[in-house]
Amino acid sequence: MTTLNGREQSAGTRRFLNRGTPPHIATLVLAAGLAAMSMNIFLPSLAAMADHFGTSYAVMQFAVSGYLAGTAAIQIAIGPLSDRFGRRPVMIGGIVLLLLGTLICTFASNIAVFMTGRMLQTGVVAGIVLSRTIVRDMVPMDEAASMIGYVTMGMSVVPMIAPTLGGLLNDLFGWQASFIALLISGLLVLALVWRDLGETNTAQSASFGDQFRSWPQLLTSRRFWGYTLTATFSSGVFFSFLGGAPFVGTVLFKLSPAALGLYFFGMAAGYMLGNYLSGRYARRFGIGPMMVSGNIVNVIGLALAFLLSVLDAAHPLAFFGPLSLIGVGNGLTLPSANAGMVSVRPHLAGSASGLGGAIMLGGGAALSVVAGAVLHADGGTSPLLVVMTVTALFALLATEYVRWIDRREGMLAQESSE
């Protein structure tokens, strides 16, 4: 039993639009989806935005890599803040920051003002961090992996639709229309969260400082690092794609913003499928096998893309088609990796989610920059595929590391009981 607003409710009791109970899964889906929308709705417009502000593509790409770095930094505070003050106020505050930043981006007069607004938008990452933390508040680890899979499956509809919508809005009304759509969506989600999100943190820490002083419990845990590095490198394959795909689409394949947005659909559809499979099978097979299978799917997708590149296949589908498997792989891997990350020290679930997410997105930001830097008009897609493949192999190694720890500690426990 948990206590919410002075009343006892079972962890499974959820009444929609009732702040006295845990939130409905739809609320978590939309809060996390808003963060995903902020990340990618404008991607097909990067070239047009660079022209508007009179800057280079490399500088404009900082709207992606800088945003990822900013979300990594803010997550360091989001987790401990939610452990200290609760999930609800931190989630609401993050959405308010998104709305303020979106207004600044929409009416920015120069690139510096735009990037300032973009950094404020990073507050919305609370939707992703706290959605998985709230799930862990309500259910145990294996069930959390399954439920996180369903949450992110629903969330993945947003990155499936958002780039396509952004490309169409760009062609019809200009790049600012994407940010106006984001503003309207943010207002609607804020109203829903305000009405439905009941507090799930019933054991709030005594002070904000206590949370940071507890970090050594996480940082000295090999399991925490195994799960975190698995999530970092697996998602890093996707973030490398985000850093390089707009260049590949617009410069190498000469796609319009609307057409490029449609090619992002395959990656997001794959992510939705992978999360559905996680939701259905994670409880049955366990988080270790799910992470391994996801990483193997990533490697297969990249191998197919390399093969088509060697065969000089010139159609955009030869690049974007096989890489849709990366969406499937991440959907299989990340729910289990995130569930393991926040379950290493359950009393520090918020801090673990924030710190692990910061490491994951910090790595993603770095890989996004590397992916953008290695591409040039005469180099083809191979440099980007090399970066993505190396990252996928590191993800597989990290997964094997955490599974080795589980096997070793299981054997030690068995020996001590004999």
Number of C-alpha atoms within 10 A of each C-alpha: 10 19 18 18 13 8 9 13 16 13 16 12 15 19 14 19 18 15 19 22 26 29 26 18 18 15 22 27 23 29 28 27 27 25 27 22 27 27 23 22 25 28 28 34 28 22 22 17 22 17 13 14 15 12 14 13 17 16 13 21 24 19 20 23 26 22 23 25 23 22 27 25 19 22 29 21 20 27 30 29 23 27 26 21 18 22 28 21 14 22 26 21 14 22 26 19 17 27 24 16 24 27 18 20 25 17 13 17 12 13 19 12 13 20 20 15 23 26 22 23 28 27 27 32 31 27 27 26 29 28 26 26 31 24 25 25 25 19 14 13 24 20 20 28 33 26 27 31 32 24 28 29 27 20 27 29 20 26 27 26 19 30 30 25 22 29 26 23 24 22 16 11 10 16 25 19 20 27 23 16 17 22 19 11 16 24 14 11 20 21 11 17 23 16 16 23 26 25 21 25 25 14 14 18 19 11 13 16 12 13 20 14 9 13 16 9 13 20 14 10 13 14 21 24 21 24 29 30 27 32 29 28 28 33 26 29 31 24 26 26 24 25 28 24 25 25 25 24 21 18 15 19 16 13 18 19 28 20 17 25 29 20 22 26 21 22 25 27 21 24 28 29 21 31 35 24 19 33 26 16 17 28 18 13 12 17 26 19 15 27 31 21 16 26 27 17 21 31 24 17 23 23 16 17 23 20 13 17 17 10 10 11 13 12 11 16 14 18 25 22 17 20 28 23 27 32 28 29 33 29 32 34 36 30 31 33 26 29 28 25 28 29 22 20 16 17 16 23 26 33 30 31 28 31 28 29 27 27 22 24 28 23 22 27 27 18 26 29 21 18 25 25 14 15 20 14 10 7 11 16 21 15 17 22 23 15 19 25 19 13 23 28 18 18 32 22 18 24 27 17 19 22 20 14 14 14 12 12 12 11 12 11 11 10 9 7 7 5
